């Protein structure tokens, strides 16, 4: 929601949050016309 309020179109999340959280955020991103970028620094 914070990124959307700022006017951003891309939201980056870290893969370590887990499968369930990623799926929930993906559903939210699609519903809000946002791009979800999955990131994992090595």
mmCIF entry with sequence, helices, sheets and N, C-alpha, C, O atoms, coordinates in Angstrom:
data_MODEL
# 
_entry.id   MODEL 
# 
_entity.id                         1 
_entity.type                       polymer 
_entity.pdbx_number_of_molecules   1 
# 
_entity_poly.entity_id                      1 
_entity_poly.type                           'polypeptide(L)' 
_entity_poly.nstd_linkage                   no 
_entity_poly.nstd_monomer                   no 
_entity_poly.pdbx_seq_one_letter_code       
;(UNK)(UNK)(UNK)(UNK)(UNK)(UNK)(UNK)(UNK)(UNK)(UNK)(UNK)(UNK)(UNK)(UNK)(UNK)(UNK)
(UNK)(UNK)(UNK)(UNK)(UNK)(UNK)(UNK)(UNK)(UNK)(UNK)(UNK)(UNK)(UNK)(UNK)(UNK)(UNK)
(UNK)(UNK)(UNK)(UNK)(UNK)(UNK)(UNK)(UNK)(UNK)(UNK)
;
_entity_poly.pdbx_seq_one_letter_code_can   XXXXXXXXXXXXXXXXXXXXXXXXXXXXXXXXXXXXXXXXXX 
_entity_poly.pdbx_strand_id                 A 
# 
loop_
_entity_poly_seq.entity_id 
_entity_poly_seq.num 
_entity_poly_seq.mon_id 
_entity_poly_seq.hetero 
1 1  UNK n 
1 2  UNK n 
1 3  UNK n 
1 4  UNK n 
1 5  UNK n 
1 6  UNK n 
1 7  UNK n 
1 8  UNK n 
1 9  UNK n 
1 10 UNK n 
1 11 UNK n 
1 12 UNK n 
1 13 UNK n 
1 14 UNK n 
1 15 UNK n 
1 16 UNK n 
1 17 UNK n 
1 18 UNK n 
1 19 UNK n 
1 20 UNK n 
1 21 UNK n 
1 22 UNK n 
1 23 UNK n 
1 24 UNK n 
1 25 UNK n 
1 26 UNK n 
1 27 UNK n 
1 28 UNK n 
1 29 UNK n 
1 30 UNK n 
1 31 UNK n 
1 32 UNK n 
1 33 UNK n 
1 34 UNK n 
1 35 UNK n 
1 36 UNK n 
1 37 UNK n 
1 38 UNK n 
1 39 UNK n 
1 40 UNK n 
1 41 UNK n 
1 42 UNK n 
# 
_struct_asym.id          A 
_struct_asym.entity_id   1 
# 
loop_
_struct_conf.conf_type_id 
_struct_conf.id 
_struct_conf.pdbx_PDB_helix_id 
_struct_conf.beg_label_comp_id 
_struct_conf.beg_label_asym_id 
_struct_conf.beg_label_seq_id 
_struct_conf.pdbx_beg_PDB_ins_code 
_struct_conf.end_label_comp_id 
_struct_conf.end_label_asym_id 
_struct_conf.end_label_seq_id 
_struct_conf.pdbx_end_PDB_ins_code 
_struct_conf.beg_auth_comp_id 
_struct_conf.beg_auth_asym_id 
_struct_conf.beg_auth_seq_id 
_struct_conf.end_auth_comp_id 
_struct_conf.end_auth_asym_id 
_struct_conf.end_auth_seq_id 
_struct_conf.pdbx_PDB_helix_class 
_struct_conf.details 
_struct_conf.pdbx_PDB_helix_length 
HELX_P HELX_P1 AA1 UNK A 2  ? UNK A 6  ? UNK A 2  UNK A 6  1 ? 5  
HELX_P HELX_P2 AA2 UNK A 15 ? UNK A 17 ? UNK A 15 UNK A 17 5 ? 3  
HELX_P HELX_P3 AA3 UNK A 19 ? UNK A 31 ? UNK A 19 UNK A 31 1 ? 13 
# 
_struct_conf_type.id          HELX_P 
_struct_conf_type.criteria    ? 
_struct_conf_type.reference   ? 
# 
_struct_sheet.id               AA1 
_struct_sheet.type             ? 
_struct_sheet.number_strands   2 
_struct_sheet.details          ? 
# 
_struct_sheet_order.sheet_id     AA1 
_struct_sheet_order.range_id_1   1 
_struct_sheet_order.range_id_2   2 
_struct_sheet_order.offset       ? 
_struct_sheet_order.sense        parallel 
# 
loop_
_struct_sheet_range.sheet_id 
_struct_sheet_range.id 
_struct_sheet_range.beg_label_comp_id 
_struct_sheet_range.beg_label_asym_id 
_struct_sheet_range.beg_label_seq_id 
_struct_sheet_range.pdbx_beg_PDB_ins_code 
_struct_sheet_range.end_label_comp_id 
_struct_sheet_range.end_label_asym_id 
_struct_sheet_range.end_label_seq_id 
_struct_sheet_range.pdbx_end_PDB_ins_code 
_struct_sheet_range.beg_auth_comp_id 
_struct_sheet_range.beg_auth_asym_id 
_struct_sheet_range.beg_auth_seq_id 
_struct_sheet_range.end_auth_comp_id 
_struct_sheet_range.end_auth_asym_id 
_struct_sheet_range.end_auth_seq_id 
AA1 1 UNK A 10 ? UNK A 14 ? UNK A 10 UNK A 14 
AA1 2 UNK A 35 ? UNK A 39 ? UNK A 35 UNK A 39 
# 
loop_
_atom_site.group_PDB 
_atom_site.id 
_atom_site.type_symbol 
_atom_site.label_atom_id 
_atom_site.label_alt_id 
_atom_site.label_comp_id 
_atom_site.label_asym_id 
_atom_site.label_entity_id 
_atom_site.label_seq_id 
_atom_site.pdbx_PDB_ins_code 
_atom_site.Cartn_x 
_atom_site.Cartn_y 
_atom_site.Cartn_z 
_atom_site.occupancy 
_atom_site.B_iso_or_equiv 
_atom_site.pdbx_formal_charge 
_atom_site.auth_seq_id 
_atom_site.auth_comp_id 
_atom_site.auth_asym_id 
_atom_site.auth_atom_id 
_atom_site.pdbx_PDB_model_num 
ATOM 1   N N  . UNK A 1 1  ? 0.821  -1.193  0.000   1.00 0.00 ? 1  UNK A N  1 
ATOM 2   C CA . UNK A 1 1  ? 0.000  0.000   0.000   1.00 0.00 ? 1  UNK A CA 1 
ATOM 3   C C  . UNK A 1 1  ? 0.864  1.256   0.000   1.00 0.00 ? 1  UNK A C  1 
ATOM 4   O O  . UNK A 1 1  ? 0.521  2.245   -0.647  1.00 0.00 ? 1  UNK A O  1 
ATOM 5   N N  . UNK A 1 2  ? 1.974  1.222   0.715   1.00 0.00 ? 2  UNK A N  1 
ATOM 6   C CA . UNK A 1 2  ? 2.851  2.393   0.777   1.00 0.00 ? 2  UNK A CA 1 
ATOM 7   C C  . UNK A 1 2  ? 3.411  2.733   -0.596  1.00 0.00 ? 2  UNK A C  1 
ATOM 8   O O  . UNK A 1 2  ? 3.420  3.897   -0.996  1.00 0.00 ? 2  UNK A O  1 
ATOM 9   N N  . UNK A 1 3  ? 3.877  1.722   -1.318  1.00 0.00 ? 3  UNK A N  1 
ATOM 10  C CA . UNK A 1 3  ? 4.397  1.952   -2.662  1.00 0.00 ? 3  UNK A CA 1 
ATOM 11  C C  . UNK A 1 3  ? 3.333  2.507   -3.598  1.00 0.00 ? 3  UNK A C  1 
ATOM 12  O O  . UNK A 1 3  ? 3.617  3.369   -4.430  1.00 0.00 ? 3  UNK A O  1 
ATOM 13  N N  . UNK A 1 4  ? 2.122  2.017   -3.460  1.00 0.00 ? 4  UNK A N  1 
ATOM 14  C CA . UNK A 1 4  ? 1.024  2.502   -4.291  1.00 0.00 ? 4  UNK A CA 1 
ATOM 15  C C  . UNK A 1 4  ? 0.732  3.968   -3.988  1.00 0.00 ? 4  UNK A C  1 
ATOM 16  O O  . UNK A 1 4  ? 0.495  4.757   -4.902  1.00 0.00 ? 4  UNK A O  1 
ATOM 17  N N  . UNK A 1 5  ? 0.748  4.332   -2.710  1.00 0.00 ? 5  UNK A N  1 
ATOM 18  C CA . UNK A 1 5  ? 0.509  5.721   -2.319  1.00 0.00 ? 5  UNK A CA 1 
ATOM 19  C C  . UNK A 1 5  ? 1.589  6.651   -2.862  1.00 0.00 ? 5  UNK A C  1 
ATOM 20  O O  . UNK A 1 5  ? 1.317  7.810   -3.173  1.00 0.00 ? 5  UNK A O  1 
ATOM 21  N N  . UNK A 1 6  ? 2.812  6.139   -2.973  1.00 0.00 ? 6  UNK A N  1 
ATOM 22  C CA . UNK A 1 6  ? 3.907  6.948   -3.508  1.00 0.00 ? 6  UNK A CA 1 
ATOM 23  C C  . UNK A 1 6  ? 3.827  7.107   -5.023  1.00 0.00 ? 6  UNK A C  1 
ATOM 24  O O  . UNK A 1 6  ? 4.497  7.964   -5.599  1.00 0.00 ? 6  UNK A O  1 
ATOM 25  N N  . UNK A 1 7  ? 3.014  6.288   -5.658  1.00 0.00 ? 7  UNK A N  1 
ATOM 26  C CA . UNK A 1 7  ? 2.880  6.345   -7.105  1.00 0.00 ? 7  UNK A CA 1 
ATOM 27  C C  . UNK A 1 7  ? 3.793  5.384   -7.838  1.00 0.00 ? 7  UNK A C  1 
ATOM 28  O O  . UNK A 1 7  ? 3.933  5.466   -9.059  1.00 0.00 ? 7  UNK A O  1 
ATOM 29  N N  . UNK A 1 8  ? 4.410  4.483   -7.112  1.00 0.00 ? 8  UNK A N  1 
ATOM 30  C CA . UNK A 1 8  ? 5.302  3.498   -7.726  1.00 0.00 ? 8  UNK A CA 1 
ATOM 31  C C  . UNK A 1 8  ? 4.480  2.454   -8.480  1.00 0.00 ? 8  UNK A C  1 
ATOM 32  O O  . UNK A 1 8  ? 3.341  2.165   -8.111  1.00 0.00 ? 8  UNK A O  1 
ATOM 33  N N  . UNK A 1 9  ? 5.063  1.895   -9.533  1.00 0.00 ? 9  UNK A N  1 
ATOM 34  C CA . UNK A 1 9  ? 4.371  0.819   -10.252 1.00 0.00 ? 9  UNK A CA 1 
ATOM 35  C C  . UNK A 1 9  ? 5.041  -0.530  -10.014 1.00 0.00 ? 9  UNK A C  1 
ATOM 36  O O  . UNK A 1 9  ? 4.485  -1.568  -10.375 1.00 0.00 ? 9  UNK A O  1 
ATOM 37  N N  . UNK A 1 10 ? 6.229  -0.526  -9.410  1.00 0.00 ? 10 UNK A N  1 
ATOM 38  C CA . UNK A 1 10 ? 6.963  -1.765  -9.153  1.00 0.00 ? 10 UNK A CA 1 
ATOM 39  C C  . UNK A 1 10 ? 7.199  -1.907  -7.654  1.00 0.00 ? 10 UNK A C  1 
ATOM 40  O O  . UNK A 1 10 ? 7.668  -0.975  -7.000  1.00 0.00 ? 10 UNK A O  1 
ATOM 41  N N  . UNK A 1 11 ? 6.872  -3.071  -7.119  1.00 0.00 ? 11 UNK A N  1 
ATOM 42  C CA . UNK A 1 11 ? 7.106  -3.382  -5.714  1.00 0.00 ? 11 UNK A CA 1 
ATOM 43  C C  . UNK A 1 11 ? 8.098  -4.541  -5.661  1.00 0.00 ? 11 UNK A C  1 
ATOM 44  O O  . UNK A 1 11 ? 7.887  -5.569  -6.305  1.00 0.00 ? 11 UNK A O  1 
ATOM 45  N N  . UNK A 1 12 ? 9.170  -4.381  -4.903  1.00 0.00 ? 12 UNK A N  1 
ATOM 46  C CA . UNK A 1 12 ? 10.181 -5.433  -4.798  1.00 0.00 ? 12 UNK A CA 1 
ATOM 47  C C  . UNK A 1 12 ? 10.061 -6.115  -3.438  1.00 0.00 ? 12 UNK A C  1 
ATOM 48  O O  . UNK A 1 12 ? 9.977  -5.453  -2.403  1.00 0.00 ? 12 UNK A O  1 
ATOM 49  N N  . UNK A 1 13 ? 10.054 -7.446  -3.454  1.00 0.00 ? 13 UNK A N  1 
ATOM 50  C CA . UNK A 1 13 ? 10.024 -8.210  -2.212  1.00 0.00 ? 13 UNK A CA 1 
ATOM 51  C C  . UNK A 1 13 ? 11.158 -9.232  -2.230  1.00 0.00 ? 13 UNK A C  1 
ATOM 52  O O  . UNK A 1 13 ? 11.663 -9.595  -3.292  1.00 0.00 ? 13 UNK A O  1 
ATOM 53  N N  . UNK A 1 14 ? 11.544 -9.683  -1.063  1.00 0.00 ? 14 UNK A N  1 
ATOM 54  C CA . UNK A 1 14 ? 12.606 -10.680 -0.933  1.00 0.00 ? 14 UNK A CA 1 
ATOM 55  C C  . UNK A 1 14 ? 11.977 -12.073 -0.872  1.00 0.00 ? 14 UNK A C  1 
ATOM 56  O O  . UNK A 1 14 ? 10.945 -12.264 -0.229  1.00 0.00 ? 14 UNK A O  1 
ATOM 57  N N  . UNK A 1 15 ? 12.592 -13.027 -1.532  1.00 0.00 ? 15 UNK A N  1 
ATOM 58  C CA . UNK A 1 15 ? 12.047 -14.383 -1.598  1.00 0.00 ? 15 UNK A CA 1 
ATOM 59  C C  . UNK A 1 15 ? 11.971 -15.087 -0.247  1.00 0.00 ? 15 UNK A C  1 
ATOM 60  O O  . UNK A 1 15 ? 11.211 -16.045 -0.104  1.00 0.00 ? 15 UNK A O  1 
ATOM 61  N N  . UNK A 1 16 ? 12.738 -14.641 0.747   1.00 0.00 ? 16 UNK A N  1 
ATOM 62  C CA . UNK A 1 16 ? 12.755 -15.342 2.029   1.00 0.00 ? 16 UNK A CA 1 
ATOM 63  C C  . UNK A 1 16 ? 11.466 -15.152 2.833   1.00 0.00 ? 16 UNK A C  1 
ATOM 64  O O  . UNK A 1 16 ? 11.308 -15.778 3.881   1.00 0.00 ? 16 UNK A O  1 
ATOM 65  N N  . UNK A 1 17 ? 10.537 -14.300 2.369   1.00 0.00 ? 17 UNK A N  1 
ATOM 66  C CA . UNK A 1 17 ? 9.293  -14.115 3.122   1.00 0.00 ? 17 UNK A CA 1 
ATOM 67  C C  . UNK A 1 17 ? 8.406  -15.352 3.060   1.00 0.00 ? 17 UNK A C  1 
ATOM 68  O O  . UNK A 1 17 ? 7.515  -15.521 3.892   1.00 0.00 ? 17 UNK A O  1 
ATOM 69  N N  . UNK A 1 18 ? 8.645  -16.220 2.075   1.00 0.00 ? 18 UNK A N  1 
ATOM 70  C CA . UNK A 1 18 ? 7.907  -17.476 2.012   1.00 0.00 ? 18 UNK A CA 1 
ATOM 71  C C  . UNK A 1 18 ? 6.837  -17.507 0.937   1.00 0.00 ? 18 UNK A C  1 
ATOM 72  O O  . UNK A 1 18 ? 6.359  -16.474 0.469   1.00 0.00 ? 18 UNK A O  1 
ATOM 73  N N  . UNK A 1 19 ? 6.477  -18.725 0.563   1.00 0.00 ? 19 UNK A N  1 
ATOM 74  C CA . UNK A 1 19 ? 5.556  -18.967 -0.543  1.00 0.00 ? 19 UNK A CA 1 
ATOM 75  C C  . UNK A 1 19 ? 4.188  -18.328 -0.318  1.00 0.00 ? 19 UNK A C  1 
ATOM 76  O O  . UNK A 1 19 ? 3.660  -17.672 -1.216  1.00 0.00 ? 19 UNK A O  1 
ATOM 77  N N  . UNK A 1 20 ? 3.614  -18.508 0.859   1.00 0.00 ? 20 UNK A N  1 
ATOM 78  C CA . UNK A 1 20 ? 2.268  -17.998 1.127   1.00 0.00 ? 20 UNK A CA 1 
ATOM 79  C C  . UNK A 1 20 ? 2.223  -16.483 1.028   1.00 0.00 ? 20 UNK A C  1 
ATOM 80  O O  . UNK A 1 20 ? 1.304  -15.926 0.428   1.00 0.00 ? 20 UNK A O  1 
ATOM 81  N N  . UNK A 1 21 ? 3.205  -15.815 1.612   1.00 0.00 ? 21 UNK A N  1 
ATOM 82  C CA . UNK A 1 21 ? 3.250  -14.353 1.551   1.00 0.00 ? 21 UNK A CA 1 
ATOM 83  C C  . UNK A 1 21 ? 3.456  -13.868 0.119   1.00 0.00 ? 21 UNK A C  1 
ATOM 84  O O  . UNK A 1 21 ? 2.862  -12.871 -0.291  1.00 0.00 ? 21 UNK A O  1 
ATOM 85  N N  . UNK A 1 22 ? 4.292  -14.567 -0.639  1.00 0.00 ? 22 UNK A N  1 
ATOM 86  C CA . UNK A 1 22 ? 4.528  -14.184 -2.035  1.00 0.00 ? 22 UNK A CA 1 
ATOM 87  C C  . UNK A 1 22 ? 3.231  -14.301 -2.832  1.00 0.00 ? 22 UNK A C  1 
ATOM 88  O O  . UNK A 1 22 ? 2.905  -13.413 -3.620  1.00 0.00 ? 22 UNK A O  1 
ATOM 89  N N  . UNK A 1 23 ? 2.493  -15.388 -2.633  1.00 0.00 ? 23 UNK A N  1 
ATOM 90  C CA . UNK A 1 23 ? 1.239  -15.569 -3.356  1.00 0.00 ? 23 UNK A CA 1 
ATOM 91  C C  . UNK A 1 23 ? 0.230  -14.490 -2.989  1.00 0.00 ? 23 UNK A C  1 
ATOM 92  O O  . UNK A 1 23 ? -0.461 -13.965 -3.863  1.00 0.00 ? 23 UNK A O  1 
ATOM 93  N N  . UNK A 1 24 ? 0.137  -14.156 -1.708  1.00 0.00 ? 24 UNK A N  1 
ATOM 94  C CA . UNK A 1 24 ? -0.786 -13.106 -1.267  1.00 0.00 ? 24 UNK A CA 1 
ATOM 95  C C  . UNK A 1 24 ? -0.412 -11.765 -1.883  1.00 0.00 ? 24 UNK A C  1 
ATOM 96  O O  . UNK A 1 24 ? -1.282 -11.017 -2.328  1.00 0.00 ? 24 UNK A O  1 
ATOM 97  N N  . UNK A 1 25 ? 0.879  -11.465 -1.907  1.00 0.00 ? 25 UNK A N  1 
ATOM 98  C CA . UNK A 1 25 ? 1.329  -10.200 -2.484  1.00 0.00 ? 25 UNK A CA 1 
ATOM 99  C C  . UNK A 1 25 ? 1.143  -10.181 -3.995  1.00 0.00 ? 25 UNK A C  1 
ATOM 100 O O  . UNK A 1 25 ? 0.873  -9.127  -4.570  1.00 0.00 ? 25 UNK A O  1 
ATOM 101 N N  . UNK A 1 26 ? 1.285  -11.334 -4.647  1.00 0.00 ? 26 UNK A N  1 
ATOM 102 C CA . UNK A 1 26 ? 1.067  -11.411 -6.092  1.00 0.00 ? 26 UNK A CA 1 
ATOM 103 C C  . UNK A 1 26 ? -0.394 -11.131 -6.436  1.00 0.00 ? 26 UNK A C  1 
ATOM 104 O O  . UNK A 1 26 ? -0.684 -10.426 -7.402  1.00 0.00 ? 26 UNK A O  1 
ATOM 105 N N  . UNK A 1 27 ? -1.296 -11.677 -5.656  1.00 0.00 ? 27 UNK A N  1 
ATOM 106 C CA . UNK A 1 27 ? -2.725 -11.423 -5.866  1.00 0.00 ? 27 UNK A CA 1 
ATOM 107 C C  . UNK A 1 27 ? -3.026 -9.941  -5.677  1.00 0.00 ? 27 UNK A C  1 
ATOM 108 O O  . UNK A 1 27 ? -3.755 -9.341  -6.467  1.00 0.00 ? 27 UNK A O  1 
ATOM 109 N N  . UNK A 1 28 ? -2.456 -9.353  -4.620  1.00 0.00 ? 28 UNK A N  1 
ATOM 110 C CA . UNK A 1 28 ? -2.650 -7.925  -4.365  1.00 0.00 ? 28 UNK A CA 1 
ATOM 111 C C  . UNK A 1 28 ? -2.095 -7.092  -5.519  1.00 0.00 ? 28 UNK A C  1 
ATOM 112 O O  . UNK A 1 28 ? -2.741 -6.146  -5.970  1.00 0.00 ? 28 UNK A O  1 
ATOM 113 N N  . UNK A 1 29 ? -0.899 -7.439  -5.996  1.00 0.00 ? 29 UNK A N  1 
ATOM 114 C CA . UNK A 1 29 ? -0.264 -6.679  -7.070  1.00 0.00 ? 29 UNK A CA 1 
ATOM 115 C C  . UNK A 1 29 ? -1.109 -6.713  -8.345  1.00 0.00 ? 29 UNK A C  1 
ATOM 116 O O  . UNK A 1 29 ? -1.284 -5.688  -9.004  1.00 0.00 ? 29 UNK A O  1 
ATOM 117 N N  . UNK A 1 30 ? -1.628 -7.884  -8.687  1.00 0.00 ? 30 UNK A N  1 
ATOM 118 C CA . UNK A 1 30 ? -2.477 -7.980  -9.881  1.00 0.00 ? 30 UNK A CA 1 
ATOM 119 C C  . UNK A 1 30 ? -3.748 -7.160  -9.722  1.00 0.00 ? 30 UNK A C  1 
ATOM 120 O O  . UNK A 1 30 ? -4.188 -6.501  -10.664 1.00 0.00 ? 30 UNK A O  1 
ATOM 121 N N  . UNK A 1 31 ? -4.335 -7.198  -8.543  1.00 0.00 ? 31 UNK A N  1 
ATOM 122 C CA . UNK A 1 31 ? -5.575 -6.454  -8.299  1.00 0.00 ? 31 UNK A CA 1 
ATOM 123 C C  . UNK A 1 31 ? -5.356 -4.945  -8.329  1.00 0.00 ? 31 UNK A C  1 
ATOM 124 O O  . UNK A 1 31 ? -6.289 -4.187  -8.595  1.00 0.00 ? 31 UNK A O  1 
ATOM 125 N N  . UNK A 1 32 ? -4.125 -4.506  -8.057  1.00 0.00 ? 32 UNK A N  1 
ATOM 126 C CA . UNK A 1 32 ? -3.825 -3.078  -7.987  1.00 0.00 ? 32 UNK A CA 1 
ATOM 127 C C  . UNK A 1 32 ? -2.962 -2.587  -9.148  1.00 0.00 ? 32 UNK A C  1 
ATOM 128 O O  . UNK A 1 32 ? -2.378 -1.506  -9.076  1.00 0.00 ? 32 UNK A O  1 
ATOM 129 N N  . UNK A 1 33 ? -2.882 -3.378  -10.212 1.00 0.00 ? 33 UNK A N  1 
ATOM 130 C CA . UNK A 1 33 ? -2.110 -3.012  -11.411 1.00 0.00 ? 33 UNK A CA 1 
ATOM 131 C C  . UNK A 1 33 ? -0.667 -2.647  -11.083 1.00 0.00 ? 33 UNK A C  1 
ATOM 132 O O  . UNK A 1 33 ? -0.140 -1.654  -11.584 1.00 0.00 ? 33 UNK A O  1 
ATOM 133 N N  . UNK A 1 34 ? -0.040 -3.450  -10.246 1.00 0.00 ? 34 UNK A N  1 
ATOM 134 C CA . UNK A 1 34 ? 1.349  -3.232  -9.854  1.00 0.00 ? 34 UNK A CA 1 
ATOM 135 C C  . UNK A 1 34 ? 2.199  -4.385  -10.386 1.00 0.00 ? 34 UNK A C  1 
ATOM 136 O O  . UNK A 1 34 ? 1.687  -5.469  -10.666 1.00 0.00 ? 34 UNK A O  1 
ATOM 137 N N  . UNK A 1 35 ? 3.500  -4.139  -10.519 1.00 0.00 ? 35 UNK A N  1 
ATOM 138 C CA . UNK A 1 35 ? 4.457  -5.171  -10.914 1.00 0.00 ? 35 UNK A CA 1 
ATOM 139 C C  . UNK A 1 35 ? 5.172  -5.643  -9.657  1.00 0.00 ? 35 UNK A C  1 
ATOM 140 O O  . UNK A 1 35 ? 5.716  -4.831  -8.908  1.00 0.00 ? 35 UNK A O  1 
ATOM 141 N N  . UNK A 1 36 ? 5.174  -6.938  -9.424  1.00 0.00 ? 36 UNK A N  1 
ATOM 142 C CA . UNK A 1 36 ? 5.838  -7.507  -8.256  1.00 0.00 ? 36 UNK A CA 1 
ATOM 143 C C  . UNK A 1 36 ? 7.176  -8.094  -8.693  1.00 0.00 ? 36 UNK A C  1 
ATOM 144 O O  . UNK A 1 36 ? 7.224  -9.004  -9.520  1.00 0.00 ? 36 UNK A O  1 
ATOM 145 N N  . UNK A 1 37 ? 8.249  -7.572  -8.138  1.00 0.00 ? 37 UNK A N  1 
ATOM 146 C CA . UNK A 1 37 ? 9.596  -8.038  -8.473  1.00 0.00 ? 37 UNK A CA 1 
ATOM 147 C C  . UNK A 1 37 ? 10.123 -8.871  -7.308  1.00 0.00 ? 37 UNK A C  1 
ATOM 148 O O  . UNK A 1 37 ? 10.243 -8.374  -6.188  1.00 0.00 ? 37 UNK A O  1 
ATOM 149 N N  . UNK A 1 38 ? 10.433 -10.127 -7.571  1.00 0.00 ? 38 UNK A N  1 
ATOM 150 C CA . UNK A 1 38 ? 10.963 -11.016 -6.542  1.00 0.00 ? 38 UNK A CA 1 
ATOM 151 C C  . UNK A 1 38 ? 12.480 -10.949 -6.565  1.00 0.00 ? 38 UNK A C  1 
ATOM 152 O O  . UNK A 1 38 ? 13.094 -11.139 -7.615  1.00 0.00 ? 38 UNK A O  1 
ATOM 153 N N  . UNK A 1 39 ? 13.079 -10.682 -5.433  1.00 0.00 ? 39 UNK A N  1 
ATOM 154 C CA . UNK A 1 39 ? 14.518 -10.450 -5.368  1.00 0.00 ? 39 UNK A CA 1 
ATOM 155 C C  . UNK A 1 39 ? 15.136 -11.309 -4.267  1.00 0.00 ? 39 UNK A C  1 
ATOM 156 O O  . UNK A 1 39 ? 14.542 -11.516 -3.208  1.00 0.00 ? 39 UNK A O  1 
ATOM 157 N N  . UNK A 1 40 ? 16.329 -11.797 -4.541  1.00 0.00 ? 40 UNK A N  1 
ATOM 158 C CA . UNK A 1 40 ? 17.089 -12.504 -3.506  1.00 0.00 ? 40 UNK A CA 1 
ATOM 159 C C  . UNK A 1 40 ? 18.560 -12.220 -3.715  1.00 0.00 ? 40 UNK A C  1 
ATOM 160 O O  . UNK A 1 40 ? 19.167 -12.700 -4.672  1.00 0.00 ? 40 UNK A O  1 
ATOM 161 N N  . UNK A 1 41 ? 19.125 -11.442 -2.822  1.00 0.00 ? 41 UNK A N  1 
ATOM 162 C CA . UNK A 1 41 ? 20.551 -11.140 -2.902  1.00 0.00 ? 41 UNK A CA 1 
ATOM 163 C C  . UNK A 1 41 ? 21.333 -12.347 -2.394  1.00 0.00 ? 41 UNK A C  1 
ATOM 164 O O  . UNK A 1 41 ? 20.968 -12.958 -1.390  1.00 0.00 ? 41 UNK A O  1 
ATOM 165 N N  . UNK A 1 42 ? 22.385 -12.674 -3.083  1.00 0.00 ? 42 UNK A N  1 
ATOM 166 C CA . UNK A 1 42 ? 23.135 -13.875 -2.812  1.00 0.00 ? 42 UNK A CA 1 
ATOM 167 C C  . UNK A 1 42 ? 24.070 -13.797 -1.680  1.00 0.00 ? 42 UNK A C  1 
ATOM 168 O O  . UNK A 1 42 ? 24.753 -14.775 -1.375  1.00 0.00 ? 42 UNK A O  1 
# 
